[in-house]
Amino acid sequence: MRSIIGDFEADGARFAIVATRWNDTIVDRLVDGALEVLRDCGVAEADITLVRVPGAFEVPMACDRLADSGDYDAVIALGAVIRGETPHFDFVAGECARGVAATALEYGIPVTLGVITADTVEQAEARSQPDEDHNKGAEAANAAVEMVTLFRQLDE
């Protein structure tokens, strides 16, 4: 996979990935997609930290702690929330997105949202395929790389 911003090399940039253990088959493919993009952009293995959390509700807390550390240029949030028979889906998905956005604004670093929200397992699987066009993890990593590039340009 190539970055959507072309030839950018993310050499020296540090990325954290926060991924859920819930729906792990799907989320593992999101992680693989994100890692492939980061590697393609020149990010060294030593500059990538992968943190696992129980579920999507815990994602914002981990993103917040990582952003607060000052050790990362961007944080990538990955997970899958699949609608069930109760309103639980709405609360978890909404709070996850709200928390991720709040962390980005509070710390001024990119925190990208690659948490799939789907009505069915089949929809989630379709959004976690290994190819670049159907992997929300790869999309979230591309967005993180692009935002790190933009912030570097703005800081010059």
Secondary structure, 3 states (H helix, E strand, C coil): CCCCCCCCCCCCCCEEEEEECCCHHHHHHHHHHHHHHHHHCCCCHHHEEEEEECCHHHHHHHHHHHHHHCCCCEEEEEEEEECCCCCHHHHHHHHHHHHHHHHHHHHCCCEEEEEEEECCHHHHHHCECCCHHHEHHHHHHHHHHHHHHHHHHHHC
